[in-house]
Amino acid sequence: MNKRIYSDITASIKSLDPTAEVSVVGNDIKKITWFDNNPNNITEEQILAKQTELEAEYDAQDYARKRDAEYPSIKDQLDKIYHEGIDKWKEDMIKPVKDKHPKA
């Protein structure tokens, strides 16, 4: 299984039913314990489909996570705006990061 939290079996179940009372051993679909007797009758197929959906959503935001890691601090950005203006801030600080990590 993928290590990302968004592909976790428990996260997938909770996405399908936020009130579900469940435990999963080793992120194994075959080792689910329903403490509330699975009142919505969530199936393994639904869980796996939701897991795939959550992984796709996570992957689609990869560019945003990479941008966030590379943008200068807010303090540095505000200082740039104050001293050199918005256009210079966009050109020097924002555009290079957006160009490096384009939105898919």
PyMOL commands that set and color helices and strands:
alter all, ss='L'
color gray80, all
select helices_A, chain A and resi 5-7+9-16+44-60+62-70+74-84+86-100
alter helices_A, ss='H'
color red, helices_A
select strands_A, chain A and resi 22-24+32-34
alter strands_A, ss='S'
color yellow, strands_A
deselect
rebuild
show_as cartoon
